[in-house]
Structures are given as C-alpha cells and as structure tokens.
Amino acid sequence: IGDYTQTIFLPDSTQAATGTVDGDVVIWDLSLIVDGLSRPDERRAVKIIKLCPDVSLNVLQVHEKARVVIGASDGAVRFYDYQFRVQAWFEDLSAGSVKSISFEKSVEGDEDYEPPGASGGVGGEDDFKCPNFLVSTGSALVVLVESKLFYELSPDDRRGRLVLQGLDSPVHGLCCHPQLPLVAVCGYSGFLHMWNYNSRSLHLVKIFDKLVPHILQFSPDGKLLAVGFTNGHCKLLKSTDLSEVVSFRESRDCVMHVSFSHDSSYLALAHADRVICLYKYAHRHSDKNYPKEWSLAAKNKSHYRPIVGLCFSGPESEKLRLFSVGEDRRLMEYSVKGNEFGGLQLSSPDTIVEQEARPTGCIWYPFGGKGDNQKVLTMNDEYKFKIWHTVNSAARSCRKTALAPTYGDPITKMAPVFKDADGEDQFMLYATHEKVLGLVQLPLDGNPNKSMGLIAHPGQIAAISVDYQGQYAFTCGGSDLTVNQWLIDPQPVTHASVIGGAGIEPFVKLVDGGEEGEFFSDMKDYFYYSQIRSQDESTTKARILDGMIPVTEIPHLMCALGYFPTQLEIKNMTAEVKYSKFGETGEYVDRIGFDDLVRLYVNHRPVFAVGPDQIRQAFEAMNRHEAGPLPRDGENGLIGLLTHHGEKMSLEELEKCFEALVGDPAVHRVLDEEVDALGFAHDVLGLADAVEVSQEEAALALQNSEYHGTKSEWGGTTLALSSAAS
C-alpha cells in the first residue's frame, strides 16, 4: 500500500475510504471481531480496491448526488457510486495533475441534477447529470467542466473551458513597461507573460523551448524587452509582439543583472561567472551605409567575487558610464564609448566601498540637488546606505553614509518610485533578501521614521519593479510561484516622519538611554571638551565657544563614544562633513555642530554588536579559513599581519594598545605563541559573549531604547541593542 492521500466518510454507512498514491482505495469499517486491543467504534481496513493502478488519487470527495468524485494525477476526474463502480469519467481535460475539485451550488428543486438512474432511461443522457465543476491542477490551470461534455465524441470537445492560467514554476524575472500599464513575468518552465495590470488581462505570451528565463528588463524607450536565461543566453524581444530581434551568448553561466543605458543604445549584462558584457546598437563598422544593429562591444571580468549590482549613469551625467559592485567590496567604473579598440576598460582605479561588510547592490542615484546629482548608491549587509560621488573618478569619495531600514534581512534591491521627483517628494522602493518590501523617503539620512516595511513573501524576493506612474509596485517570490501587485501610498510614511520629530529627535531615540540617558549626557560632555581641546587646553586666554568643533576632532570623539573607526571610515566621515553643503552653497564645511555629530554617530556606528564571534571570523580570515589558532610571529602571524597588511600598525602602536587593554605593553608576554581567537577576545579585548548578558540587563536595554534589535538570517548575528560604549 502506498502513502495515503485523502480520506472521506461514505454517507448512510459506517464505512470510510482512503486514497493512496498507488491508485488504491482502502475501505475502512467497524470490526466485528472484538479483542482487548481495540474499541467498539474503531474502524479497520476491510477491503483494498485497485482503482487506478500507478496513478495517485489526489482528491476524494462525496458529491451530494450520491457519488464519490476522484481527481487523479493523470489529469482525470472520475465519478463512482458508493461501491466504487464507475459512472462517468472525464479523462481528456489535459490540464495536468488534479489538485482540487469544486462544484457549482445546485439550485434546490432543479430537475437537471439527478442521482444516477432517477430518470429510468437506459443509456440516455439523463443517466448522468451533475452540476458544473471547476478543476485546479498542478500545472496552475483552472478548468470549467460541464456534465454534458461526458457525451461529446471528440476528445477536443471534452477538455472543458480554461478559466484561469496561473504560474506553474519559480518566477525570478519581473519588470514593468516604462510607458504602458504592462508588466512582464517569466518563469523557469519557459513561459514569458505580459499582463495588463489595469484590466487584469493577459496581453502577450511567449514560450521558450529548452531555455529557462531568469531575468527581464525593458529598455527606457519601451521598445525592447531583454530576457536573460540561466544558460547565459540573452534575447532582445520587441515589446509589441515579443518577436525576437537578436540573441547573444558570451557566457555559459546565468545572467544575473541586466541594465540599459538611458538612451536605450547600450545594454550591459552581468553573469554568474562574473563576466560583464556590453552590447551597443549602432551602425556596423561605424559605417552609416550599414543599418543599425545590436552587437557585442566588449566584455570584462574585473571582479573576483560575485557581482551584486550593475547600473549605467543617467542623463544627468556628462558622459555615459557603467558601474558594477561585487562581493569583493569594489566599485568599478567602465569606459563605455571609448571601448571600440581596447575592450571594456576600467576608466579609473577601483574604489573600495567596504572593509568588513559585503555590498548587496547598487543603483544610479541622481538625487540631491543641482550640481550634486551624479552619484551611485550602494547597500551592504550591515544595514548601511553609502552614496558615492562619481564626477571625479580619480578621487571618488563617499558623500553620505546612512542607516538603512532594519526590518529583517539587509536590503538587496532598490528602485525610485517617481520619475521626476526629488527631495522629500521622492521615495525609494526597497526589498530585502527575504520577505520584506518597503518604502524609504528621501533624502537618505538614517531617520527611522522615514521608512516602512511589510512582509511581502514567505521567502526570497526575487525581483521588484515600479510602474511608470509610481502607483503600483510588483514583486515576485521565486519558488513561491507568486507575483504580487501592491498599491503605493507614501502618505503614511510622510505623516510618520512628521510625527517622529524634527532635528535630531529621531536620532537621539536611537542612542542608548535616549535623551535622558547617561550616554547622551556623556556625548554632550565630550563635545564640550572637544571645543576646549580644539582651542588649546593649556591656554590662559579667554575662549570663545561657538558650539562647533573642527572636523579633525571627529575621530577622537567617536573613539570616546565607543566606536573605533578605521582610517577609511574616518576618511568617509570627513568627506561627508566636508561636502555636506557643497550641493547647495558650493562651499566646503570644516566645522561641525552637536546635532550633526549625533547624526554622524548614529549613521556610522556598526549596527551589529562586536563580540567574540566577530573576532573568531576575523581570525579565520587571517588564517585563510584553516582550523586552529593563529601563530603570533612570522609573516603570516598575527603581529606580521597587523603590521604589514591593510591599515598597518607600528609596533609602538600595538604596544600602546596592549598597555591600555591589559596593562602590559610587552607583546610577547601578553600573547602566547599560538593565539586563540576566543581567548584573544575574552582575555585581551575583554569582550563578553552575548549569552552572558543577564535577562535583567536585556530587559532594561529594551525598556530604555527604542532601537530594538532583530534577528538577521543573513548575517547570523543579532543587532545591537545599545551602543558599543554602553
């Protein structure tokens, strides 16, 4: 006997029937044999009927007209009496494995619906009648079947009428038309659907034979639809009829990212093997005597880890540029129009965008006012936004670091909601790696009241898109076979940002203890002391304190507050302050007030609490992911790595650190020949495990802080409940 599928009770009897995956029906009835191991009302298997050999009986129902209805995996619906003698069968539906059957509600007293034999006719049509019924199948089809189809002679006439065609395979590609109310969707079974989302009607369909579509992207002019496949193929289709224009294949790995230039004349693809391919629409051999056609312009393999973002510069840019960011923490810029002879060349040295975090995506970010709208926005897995100024590629700088929404996983996808809006009128749609979809109001400044999030899918969010009017958002969930349409209403986010307070009020609530807490009081004291320190502590002259401190004091203040930035992070903070007013006034800023310091601290400090687990991960990286402790001495030892790699430290700096930490500057006395990661974290750095925090302290932290941590499945760690200094 195979596995059971469904059980029904048979009316007017004590029997029950169970279907199996092997096509058998097990009949259960009250046992006439009484023993000490069973109860009088217990049913036992009394009969096994070989009903449909090697066919799974998925659905068993008792119909009100004294019939048993069975839907099977061979796509057939069969009617039986209570002795399982066949009465009617619908075996030509050809819609896939039956998953559900639903009957139309019969009208009381309707003579058309009669139990078998009620008419007294033999062999006539009146011998079988039943209400119309719907059949849903494993191929995502819903078919309407009428009882009179049983007497049709042609198999084509017995198939019923298709009512609904759903999605029968994982959906990873989705994109909205830039000018029409159309959304394109593709699935792993090879289908490409284009829907009119206003009329809820299927507009166009295309089936790819032996190809698995993975990603979609419309050209900005709306004339073309690019389809990327899992085997590296890319096809350009006409959006009007889905006819093929041209097909490319420069890699054998899946197409992961697709981007068109703003004038629709260039197309860039990023593959899973880290190859970036650039195609252009131009005259062959640059000869105007030839017609325009799409052709490969160049390709490059500049990243050594997977590419997570690909974008072209917008019409605001002085020249067309292509950007990519990868998990190798590098932002690359490519020369687009100067590649005819040299391939897809890097137009400038790569930019290191992260030191510890992993980038999760990038988009072109033309917001921020006149003269400051040529930027690239990157996201990372430590819940940070970073905005990079791209005008001077030789000196690319980070103009803004902001705290990202912390709902669930880190953000991986973003798209502007409105085409021409800027400032507080513009919103960004975002999606995390799993489950969460939300909105963020611009400008990105780390204010938690300017964002919202909701659970959109039970698992992965494969793609997002915004319609051309900014009214609807679309998401697809990959393996959940679902495409959702969302109404975008930014007013609640705007209302929440107003209610949440102005100035630094929303940021103070993110600080441990809030405005009345000890930590915020310490921030004020440190800031006042920095003002005195910047005007020479030993002077006897009268000081004039204007509530500002030089930018050079920022690193010292951050260290005093428990956040120890690296040299790159100090450079980013300095550049952020320096260019904070440049887009508005054209002038540099070299002094900062207390309010700006609070914002800077909240946005730049790490979201994750640094603990022994992070130290262990760092030791594993230094030990090339080999098990065991790290040697103290030698080129690949802890001291050698700290003094010769990355942001190098001198031995004198190391000795000062050890003296401050353990009171002994001698490195060889503090560290053993073999340095264990957890021992170093506990004994030298003084870090405690998260489990050692008492429940009382955790409850107090939650009570005093409105910044509640959430578990991140992405990083496997817990968000900090308070600042590192607490």
Disulfide bonds with the S-S distance in Angstrom:
none
